[in-house]
Amino acid sequence: MKAARRRIDVNLEELDRVLDGARQAPLSESDHGKLKEALHALAAMLQRRNTEKTSAVVEKPEDSQTGTQPENNTPPPGHGRNGADLYSGAQRVDIKHQKLTHGDRCPECRKGNVYGQKEPKVLVRIIGQAPLAATVYSLERLRCGACGQVFTAQEPEGVGEDKYDETAAAMIAQLKYGAGTPFHRLEQLEKQLGVPLPAATQWEIVEEAAQVIKPARDELIRQAAQGTVVHNDDTSMRVLRLKRDPSDERTGVFTSGIVSVGQGWKIALYFTGSLHAGENITDVLKQRRADLPSPIQMCDALSRNVPKLPAGAEILLANCLAHGRRQFVEVAENFPNECRYVLEMLGQVYGHDAEARERGLTPDERLRLHQERSGPVMDQLHGWLEAQLAERRTEPNSGLGQAIMYLLRHWQPLTLFLRKAGAPLDNNLVERALKRAVLHRKNALFYRTLNGAQVGDLLMSLIHTCQLCGANSFDYLVELQRHAQELAARPTEWMPWNYRETLARTVAIPDSP
């Protein structure tokens, strides 16, 4: 490890004297040392670690005997061009050869015939356009000079009297609740591009669309209750006009994120208000079928994240190993050797989990892998943690002692992945989902009313669920609005993972005469 920098106390008056003296004569050895140490101290204060990787938290000595994470031979992601097949949202245009067709005589050698190739030459052309574009239709009007009757040209097919169509609502929702662009910022952009759209009008458009597609979100909640693993957590939020019950002593406002994982799908849900994540997940699980086995609930160790279920209903509680690991990351500067040991031991467990994903193991196969490889590692770590306190190697009230106590106190839910197939290691899935709410909070600062928060929750739930399922969220929101009646009648057929098949069947079945 690097030698610790010698501490030196320098106040502002001394620094001013040193700098003023440097204008008259070269710095003395002592003044040079003071100025250098002050600059290094300032740089250390400003430096921020942007990763919690073990290599960035603590330095590994050459003679380290603890386990290490397996070597990652995967090359780092580059910045090359994307292949044409990645442009799933692009318009596809097939262009035939202007002169030749399959089987024609070769114009060069005049001996052989030309045959179509399996892979065509592909050109990708990207154009720029405004997020919201407008078309002004000028319909000619003719008036009879005798009777005064006015004849107006028929509007083009597909153009109705509505000023805003489904794509406008979908794009505003995508920008606001998917990309974190505030209404006011979009208003200024569109104004500069010659398509003025006031912020108040944007809100009216998305509010109306939210009412139309609400059955899809309600169905997501129902299906999320049937998941095998349910993640949840909170982040703070601000609602300016939030009416509370006079008996409610709470002052906080939160956005709860819930991600439910089922067979072949993942569902993200958002709920904003005074309720905590545990209370919101309780409301969701009330719709769970009684014949299903108990779900695995992954959260951190805060008691407010645990649901209070009615009698007879049970969950398998799993706690986030990343939260326990972070306790040691935060004190690694003061206890480098001890924290290095814990981080490297946990690194082996995460390495085994990464191997299970790469090999595509089933939940049962993954469980056996962890029991064979991660089980001995966690047993060894547990013995080391207990010895630190029992043999008084670590002060219980120190930062390291508190980190050790956190792991020992929650050891059973932290190690559920060693006993239950499908149990995740951490809560990172919902942590990533909550970044969408954090992005909205960072850019828009607040919701004005609880109704505005509920509209935001609905659209964020649909947009992020599409992202988790690999669906095009813009296209999904458009089709939900265009098929509002079908959605209300059969919401199960209009989920992000199956709506394209439903559309294909709708087009294939002709309308009855």
C-alpha positions as CSV (number, residue, x, y, z in Angstrom):
1,M,0.0,0.0,0.0
2,K,1.0,3.6,-0.5
3,A,2.6,5.3,2.5
4,A,0.2,7.6,4.3
5,R,0.7,11.2,3.5
6,R,2.2,13.2,6.3
7,R,-0.4,15.4,7.9
8,I,0.3,19.1,8.0
9,D,-1.9,21.9,9.4
10,V,-2.0,25.0,7.2
11,N,-4.5,27.8,7.6
12,L,-5.6,30.3,5.0
13,E,-3.5,33.1,6.4
14,E,-0.4,30.9,6.0
15,L,-1.3,30.0,2.4
16,D,-1.8,33.7,1.6
17,R,1.6,34.5,3.1
18,V,3.2,31.7,1.1
19,L,1.6,32.9,-2.2
20,D,2.4,36.5,-1.6
21,G,6.0,35.7,-0.8
22,A,6.3,33.7,-4.0
23,R,5.8,36.8,-6.0
24,Q,8.9,38.4,-4.5
25,A,11.3,35.4,-4.1
26,P,11.5,31.6,-4.8
27,L,9.6,29.4,-2.3
28,S,11.6,28.1,0.6
29,E,11.7,24.4,1.2
30,S,9.2,24.6,4.1
31,D,6.8,26.9,2.2
32,H,7.0,24.6,-0.8
33,G,6.1,21.6,1.4
34,K,3.2,23.4,3.0
35,L,1.7,24.5,-0.4
36,K,2.2,21.1,-1.9
37,E,0.6,19.3,1.0
38,A,-2.4,21.7,1.0
39,L,-2.9,21.1,-2.8
40,H,-2.8,17.4,-2.3
41,A,-5.2,17.6,0.6
42,L,-7.6,19.6,-1.5
43,A,-7.4,17.1,-4.3
44,A,-8.1,14.3,-2.0
45,M,-11.2,16.1,-0.6
46,L,-12.5,16.7,-4.1
47,Q,-11.9,13.2,-5.4
48,R,-15.0,11.0,-5.5
49,R,-15.0,7.2,-6.1
50,N,-17.6,6.3,-8.7
51,T,-17.4,2.6,-8.3
52,E,-17.6,0.1,-5.4
53,K,-15.4,-2.5,-7.1
54,T,-12.9,-4.1,-4.7
55,S,-10.0,-3.0,-6.7
56,A,-11.1,0.6,-6.4
57,V,-12.0,0.5,-2.7
58,V,-8.9,-1.2,-1.3
59,E,-5.5,-2.1,-2.8
60,K,-4.6,-5.7,-2.9
61,P,-1.2,-6.6,-1.5
62,E,1.0,-9.0,-3.6
63,D,1.0,-11.7,-0.9
64,S,-2.8,-11.7,-0.4
65,Q,-4.0,-15.2,0.4
66,T,-7.8,-14.5,0.4
67,G,-10.1,-15.6,-2.4
68,T,-10.4,-13.3,-5.4
69,Q,-12.9,-12.9,-8.1
70,P,-12.4,-15.0,-11.1
71,E,-10.5,-13.4,-14.0
72,N,-12.8,-11.7,-16.5
73,N,-11.4,-12.3,-20.0
74,T,-14.2,-10.5,-21.7
75,P,-12.9,-7.5,-23.5
76,P,-14.3,-4.2,-22.4
77,P,-17.1,-2.8,-24.5
78,G,-15.9,-0.7,-27.3
79,H,-17.3,2.3,-29.2
80,G,-17.7,0.7,-32.6
81,R,-20.6,1.1,-35.0
82,N,-23.9,-0.7,-34.3
83,G,-25.0,-3.4,-36.7
84,A,-28.0,-2.8,-38.8
85,D,-30.0,-5.5,-37.0
86,L,-29.9,-3.4,-33.8
87,Y,-32.0,-0.7,-35.4
88,S,-35.2,-2.6,-34.5
89,G,-37.3,0.7,-34.6
90,A,-36.0,1.7,-38.1
91,Q,-38.2,1.7,-41.2
92,R,-37.1,-1.2,-43.5
93,V,-37.0,-0.6,-47.3
94,D,-36.1,-3.4,-49.7
95,I,-34.6,-2.2,-52.9
96,K,-34.5,-4.5,-55.9
97,H,-31.6,-4.3,-58.4
98,Q,-32.5,-1.8,-61.1
99,K,-31.4,-3.9,-64.1
100,L,-30.9,-7.5,-63.0
101,T,-33.2,-10.2,-61.6
102,H,-32.5,-13.7,-60.2
103,G,-31.3,-16.0,-63.0
104,D,-30.3,-13.3,-65.5
105,R,-27.1,-13.7,-67.6
106,C,-24.1,-12.0,-66.0
107,P,-23.5,-8.7,-67.9
108,E,-19.7,-8.9,-67.3
109,C,-18.6,-12.4,-68.4
110,R,-21.7,-13.2,-70.5
111,K,-21.2,-16.9,-69.4
112,G,-22.8,-17.5,-66.0
113,N,-26.1,-16.4,-64.5
114,V,-26.6,-14.2,-61.4
115,Y,-28.3,-15.4,-58.3
116,G,-29.7,-13.6,-55.3
117,Q,-27.4,-13.5,-52.2
118,K,-28.6,-14.4,-48.8
119,E,-27.2,-11.3,-47.2
120,P,-28.0,-8.0,-49.0
121,K,-25.8,-4.9,-48.7
122,V,-27.2,-2.8,-45.9
123,L,-27.1,1.0,-45.7
124,V,-28.3,2.8,-42.5
125,R,-29.4,6.4,-42.9
126,I,-30.3,8.4,-39.7
127,I,-32.3,11.7,-40.0
128,G,-33.1,14.3,-37.4
129,Q,-36.6,15.5,-36.6
130,A,-38.5,17.2,-33.9
131,P,-39.9,15.1,-31.0
132,L,-43.3,16.4,-31.9
133,A,-44.1,17.4,-35.5
134,A,-47.1,19.1,-36.9
135,T,-48.9,19.2,-40.2
136,V,-51.2,22.0,-41.2
137,Y,-53.9,20.9,-43.6
138,S,-55.5,23.7,-45.7
139,L,-58.9,22.4,-46.9
140,E,-60.2,24.4,-49.9
141,R,-63.7,25.8,-49.5
142,L,-66.1,26.7,-52.3
143,R,-69.3,28.7,-51.9
144,C,-72.3,28.8,-54.2
145,G,-73.1,32.3,-55.4
146,A,-76.9,31.5,-55.6
147,C,-77.8,29.5,-52.5
148,G,-74.7,30.3,-50.3
149,Q,-73.9,26.6,-49.7
150,V,-70.3,26.1,-48.7
151,F,-68.4,23.0,-49.9
152,T,-65.2,22.0,-48.1
153,A,-62.6,19.6,-49.3
154,Q,-62.5,16.2,-47.6
155,E,-59.6,15.8,-45.2
156,P,-57.1,13.1,-46.1
157,E,-57.7,9.5,-45.0
158,G,-56.6,8.9,-41.4
159,V,-56.8,12.6,-40.4
160,G,-59.6,13.3,-38.0
161,E,-60.8,16.3,-36.2
162,D,-58.6,15.5,-33.1
163,K,-55.6,17.9,-32.9
164,Y,-53.4,15.4,-31.1
165,D,-53.2,11.8,-32.0
166,E,-52.0,8.8,-30.1
167,T,-48.3,9.2,-31.1
168,A,-48.2,12.7,-29.6
169,A,-49.4,11.4,-26.2
170,A,-46.9,8.5,-26.4
171,M,-44.0,10.7,-27.2
172,I,-44.7,13.2,-24.5
173,A,-45.0,10.4,-22.0
174,Q,-41.8,8.8,-23.2
175,L,-39.9,12.1,-22.9
176,K,-41.4,13.1,-19.5
177,Y,-41.6,9.8,-17.6
178,G,-39.1,7.7,-19.6
179,A,-36.3,10.2,-20.3
180,G,-36.9,12.7,-17.5
181,T,-37.6,15.8,-19.7
182,P,-39.8,18.3,-17.8
183,F,-42.9,19.7,-19.6
184,H,-41.4,23.2,-19.5
185,R,-38.2,22.1,-21.2
186,L,-40.0,20.3,-23.9
187,E,-42.2,23.4,-24.4
188,Q,-39.1,25.5,-25.0
189,L,-37.6,23.0,-27.4
190,E,-40.8,22.7,-29.5
191,K,-41.2,26.4,-29.6
192,Q,-37.7,26.8,-31.0
193,L,-38.5,24.2,-33.7
194,G,-41.7,26.0,-34.7
195,V,-44.2,23.6,-33.1
196,P,-45.4,25.4,-29.9
197,L,-46.9,23.1,-27.3
198,P,-47.6,24.6,-23.9
199,A,-46.7,22.7,-20.8
200,A,-50.3,22.7,-19.6
201,T,-51.4,21.2,-22.9
202,Q,-48.8,18.5,-22.6
203,W,-50.2,17.6,-19.1
204,E,-53.7,17.4,-20.4
205,I,-52.7,15.1,-23.2
206,V,-50.8,12.6,-21.0
207,E,-53.5,12.7,-18.3
208,E,-56.2,11.8,-20.9
209,A,-54.0,9.0,-22.3
210,A,-53.4,7.6,-18.8
211,Q,-57.1,7.2,-18.2
212,V,-57.4,5.3,-21.5
213,I,-54.6,2.8,-20.8
214,K,-55.1,2.4,-17.1
215,P,-56.5,-1.2,-17.5
216,A,-53.0,-2.2,-18.7
217,R,-51.4,-1.0,-15.5
218,D,-54.1,-2.6,-13.4
219,E,-53.4,-5.9,-15.1
220,L,-49.7,-5.5,-14.5
221,I,-50.4,-5.2,-10.8
222,R,-52.5,-8.3,-10.8
223,Q,-49.9,-10.3,-12.7
224,A,-47.1,-8.9,-10.5
225,A,-48.8,-10.3,-7.5
226,Q,-48.3,-13.8,-9.0
227,G,-44.5,-13.5,-9.3
228,T,-42.0,-15.9,-7.9
229,V,-39.6,-13.2,-6.7
230,V,-40.7,-9.7,-5.8
231,H,-38.2,-6.8,-5.2
232,N,-39.1,-3.6,-3.4
233,D,-37.5,-0.4,-2.1
234,D,-38.2,3.3,-1.6
235,T,-36.8,6.7,-2.7
236,S,-37.9,10.1,-1.4
237,M,-40.2,12.2,-3.6
238,R,-41.9,15.5,-3.3
239,V,-45.6,16.3,-3.9
240,L,-46.5,20.0,-3.4
241,R,-50.2,19.6,-2.7
242,L,-50.6,16.3,-0.8
243,K,-53.6,16.2,1.5
244,R,-53.1,14.0,4.6
245,D,-55.4,12.6,7.1
246,P,-55.4,14.8,10.3
247,S,-54.4,11.7,12.3
248,D,-51.5,10.9,10.0
249,E,-48.2,11.8,11.8
250,R,-46.0,11.0,8.8
251,T,-44.3,13.8,7.0
252,G,-42.4,12.0,4.3
253,V,-43.4,11.3,0.8
254,F,-41.9,8.3,-1.1
255,T,-41.9,6.6,-4.5
256,S,-41.9,2.8,-3.9
257,G,-40.5,0.7,-6.7
258,I,-41.6,-2.9,-7.0
259,V,-40.2,-5.3,-9.6
260,S,-41.9,-8.7,-9.9
261,V,-40.2,-11.6,-11.7
262,G,-42.2,-14.4,-13.1
263,Q,-41.9,-17.1,-15.8
264,G,-40.6,-15.3,-18.8
265,W,-41.5,-11.7,-17.7
266,K,-40.5,-8.9,-15.4
267,I,-42.9,-6.2,-14.2
268,A,-42.0,-2.8,-12.8
269,L,-44.5,-0.9,-10.6
270,Y,-44.3,2.6,-9.1
271,F,-46.4,4.0,-6.2
272,T,-46.0,7.6,-4.9
273,G,-47.4,8.8,-1.6
274,S,-47.0,8.6,2.1
275,L,-47.0,4.7,2.2
276,H,-43.7,2.8,2.5
277,A,-42.6,0.0,0.2
278,G,-43.7,-2.7,2.6
279,E,-47.2,-1.3,2.7
280,N,-47.4,-0.9,-1.1
281,I,-46.2,-4.5,-1.7
282,T,-48.8,-5.7,0.8
283,D,-51.5,-4.1,-1.3
284,V,-50.1,-5.8,-4.4
285,L,-49.8,-9.2,-2.8
286,K,-53.5,-9.1,-1.8
287,Q,-54.3,-10.1,-5.4
288,R,-52.1,-13.2,-5.2
289,R,-53.8,-16.5,-5.8
290,A,-54.1,-18.6,-2.7
291,D,-52.9,-21.8,-4.4
292,L,-49.5,-20.4,-5.3
293,P,-46.4,-21.1,-3.1
294,S,-45.0,-18.3,-1.0
295,P,-43.0,-15.7,-3.0
296,I,-39.5,-14.7,-2.4
297,Q,-39.3,-11.0,-1.3
298,M,-36.0,-9.3,-1.8
299,C,-35.3,-6.0,0.0
300,D,-32.8,-4.3,2.2
301,A,-33.0,-4.8,6.0
302,L,-35.2,-1.8,6.8
303,S,-38.3,-3.0,8.6
304,R,-40.6,-0.7,6.6
305,N,-39.8,-2.7,3.4
306,V,-41.3,-5.9,4.9
307,P,-45.0,-6.4,4.2
308,K,-47.5,-7.0,7.0
309,L,-49.5,-9.9,5.5
310,P,-52.8,-11.3,6.9
311,A,-52.8,-14.6,8.8
312,G,-52.0,-17.5,6.6
313,A,-50.1,-15.6,4.0
314,E,-46.3,-16.0,4.1
315,I,-43.2,-14.8,2.2
316,L,-39.6,-16.0,2.0
317,L,-37.6,-13.0,3.1
318,A,-34.3,-12.3,1.4
319,N,-32.0,-9.4,2.2
320,C,-29.7,-7.6,-0.2
321,L,-26.1,-8.8,0.0
322,A,-25.0,-5.6,-1.8
323,H,-26.3,-3.5,1.1
324,G,-24.3,-5.6,3.5
325,R,-21.2,-5.3,1.3
326,R,-21.6,-1.6,1.1
327,Q,-21.2,-1.3,4.9
328,F,-17.6,-2.5,4.4
329,V,-17.0,-0.3,1.4
330,E,-17.8,2.8,3.5
331,V,-15.2,2.0,6.2
332,A,-12.5,0.5,3.9
333,E,-10.3,3.5,4.2
334,N,-10.0,3.0,8.0
335,F,-9.9,-0.8,8.0
336,P,-8.3,-1.8,4.7
337,N,-7.1,-5.3,5.5
338,E,-10.3,-6.5,7.2
339,C,-12.5,-5.0,4.5
340,R,-10.4,-6.4,1.7
341,Y,-10.9,-9.9,3.1
342,V,-14.7,-9.5,3.3
343,L,-15.0,-7.9,-0.2
344,E,-12.9,-10.6,-1.8
345,M,-14.8,-13.4,-0.2
346,L,-18.1,-11.8,-1.4
347,G,-16.5,-11.3,-4.7
348,Q,-16.2,-15.1,-5.1
349,V,-19.9,-15.5,-4.4
350,Y,-20.8,-12.9,-7.1
351,G,-18.3,-14.7,-9.4
352,H,-20.2,-17.9,-9.0
353,D,-23.5,-16.2,-9.7
354,A,-22.1,-14.6,-12.9
355,E,-20.9,-18.1,-14.0
356,A,-24.5,-19.4,-13.4
357,R,-25.9,-16.7,-15.7
358,E,-23.3,-17.3,-18.4
359,R,-24.0,-21.0,-18.4
360,G,-27.7,-20.4,-18.5
361,L,-28.3,-22.7,-15.4
362,T,-31.9,-23.3,-14.2
363,P,-32.8,-22.1,-10.7
364,D,-32.2,-25.6,-9.3
365,E,-28.8,-25.9,-11.0
366,R,-27.9,-22.5,-9.8
367,L,-28.8,-23.4,-6.3
368,R,-26.6,-26.5,-6.4
369,L,-23.7,-24.5,-7.8
370,H,-24.0,-22.0,-4.9
371,Q,-24.3,-24.7,-2.3
372,E,-21.2,-26.4,-3.6
373,R,-19.0,-23.4,-4.2
374,S,-20.5,-20.4,-2.4
375,G,-21.6,-22.3,0.7
376,P,-18.0,-23.0,2.0
377,V,-17.0,-19.4,1.3
378,M,-20.0,-18.0,3.3
379,D,-19.3,-20.5,6.1
380,Q,-15.7,-19.4,6.3
381,L,-16.8,-15.7,6.2
382,H,-19.3,-16.3,9.0
383,G,-16.7,-17.8,11.2
384,W,-14.3,-15.0,10.6
385,L,-17.0,-12.4,11.4
386,E,-17.9,-14.1,14.7
387,A,-14.2,-14.4,15.6
388,Q,-13.7,-10.7,15.1
389,L,-16.1,-9.9,17.9
390,A,-15.7,-12.9,20.1
391,E,-11.9,-12.6,20.2
392,R,-12.1,-8.8,20.6
393,R,-10.2,-8.1,17.4
394,T,-12.7,-5.4,16.5
395,E,-14.4,-2.8,18.6
396,P,-18.2,-3.5,18.3
397,N,-19.0,0.3,18.2
398,S,-16.5,1.0,15.5
399,G,-17.5,1.3,11.8
400,L,-16.1,-2.1,11.1
401,G,-17.9,-3.6,14.1
402,Q,-21.2,-2.1,13.0
403,A,-20.7,-3.5,9.5
404,I,-19.9,-7.0,11.0
405,M,-23.0,-6.8,13.2
406,Y,-25.1,-6.0,10.2
407,L,-24.1,-9.1,8.4
408,L,-24.4,-11.3,11.5
409,R,-27.8,-9.9,12.5
410,H,-29.3,-10.5,9.0
411,W,-27.3,-13.6,8.1
412,Q,-30.3,-15.9,7.4
413,P,-32.1,-13.6,4.9
414,L,-28.7,-12.6,3.4
415,T,-28.0,-16.3,2.6
416,L,-31.4,-17.4,1.3
417,F,-29.8,-18.0,-2.1
418,L,-28.0,-21.0,-0.5
419,R,-31.3,-22.6,0.5
420,K,-34.0,-21.6,-2.0
421,A,-33.8,-22.0,-5.7
422,G,-34.3,-18.7,-7.5
423,A,-33.4,-16.4,-4.6
424,P,-31.4,-13.4,-5.8
425,L,-28.2,-12.1,-4.2
426,D,-29.2,-8.5,-4.1
427,N,-31.8,-5.9,-4.7
428,N,-30.1,-4.2,-7.6
429,L,-33.0,-4.9,-10.0
430,V,-35.3,-2.5,-8.2
431,E,-32.5,-0.1,-7.4
432,R,-32.0,0.3,-11.2
433,A,-35.8,0.7,-11.6
434,L,-35.9,3.5,-9.0
435,K,-33.4,5.4,-11.0
436,R,-36.2,6.4,-13.4
437,A,-38.0,8.1,-10.4
438,V,-34.8,9.7,-9.3
439,L,-34.2,11.0,-12.8
440,H,-37.7,12.6,-12.8
441,R,-37.1,14.1,-9.3
442,K,-33.7,15.5,-10.4
443,N,-35.1,17.2,-13.5
444,A,-38.7,18.1,-12.6
445,L,-38.1,18.4,-8.8
446,F,-41.6,17.5,-7.8
447,Y,-45.1,16.5,-8.6
448,R,-47.7,19.2,-8.2
449,T,-50.6,17.0,-7.0
450,L,-51.1,13.4,-6.0
451,N,-53.1,12.9,-9.2
452,G,-50.0,14.0,-11.2
453,A,-47.9,11.5,-9.2
454,Q,-50.4,8.7,-10.0
455,V,-50.3,9.5,-13.7
456,G,-46.5,9.5,-13.5
457,D,-46.5,6.2,-11.7
458,L,-48.8,4.6,-14.3
459,L,-46.7,5.7,-17.3
460,M,-43.4,4.9,-15.6
461,S,-44.7,1.4,-14.8
462,L,-45.6,0.7,-18.4
463,I,-42.4,2.3,-19.9
464,H,-40.0,0.5,-17.6
465,T,-41.8,-2.8,-17.9
466,C,-41.4,-2.5,-21.6
467,Q,-37.7,-1.9,-21.1
468,L,-37.4,-5.0,-18.8
469,C,-39.2,-7.1,-21.4
470,G,-37.3,-5.8,-24.5
471,A,-40.5,-4.2,-25.9
472,N,-40.7,-0.8,-27.7
473,S,-42.4,1.4,-25.1
474,F,-43.3,4.1,-27.6
475,D,-45.0,1.6,-29.9
476,Y,-46.7,0.0,-26.9
477,L,-48.2,3.2,-25.6
478,V,-49.5,4.0,-29.1
479,E,-51.2,0.7,-29.6
480,L,-52.8,0.7,-26.2
481,Q,-54.5,4.0,-27.1
482,R,-55.6,2.8,-30.5
483,H,-57.1,-0.4,-29.1
484,A,-58.6,1.0,-25.9
485,Q,-61.8,-1.0,-26.2
486,E,-60.0,-4.3,-26.8
487,L,-57.7,-3.4,-23.9
488,A,-60.5,-2.8,-21.5
489,A,-62.2,-6.1,-22.5
490,R,-59.1,-8.3,-22.5
491,P,-56.2,-6.7,-20.7
492,T,-54.3,-9.9,-20.4
493,E,-53.7,-9.9,-24.1
494,W,-52.2,-6.5,-24.1
495,M,-49.1,-6.9,-22.0
496,P,-45.7,-5.7,-23.2
497,W,-44.6,-9.3,-23.8
498,N,-47.6,-10.4,-25.9
499,Y,-49.3,-7.3,-27.4
500,R,-47.5,-7.8,-30.8
501,E,-49.0,-11.3,-31.1
502,T,-52.4,-9.9,-30.3
503,L,-52.0,-7.2,-33.0
504,A,-51.0,-9.9,-35.5
505,R,-54.2,-11.9,-34.7
506,T,-56.3,-8.8,-34.9
507,V,-55.0,-8.0,-38.4
508,A,-55.2,-11.6,-39.6
509,I,-58.9,-11.9,-38.6
510,P,-61.1,-9.9,-41.1
511,D,-64.0,-7.9,-39.9
512,S,-67.3,-9.8,-40.1
513,P,-69.8,-8.4,-42.7
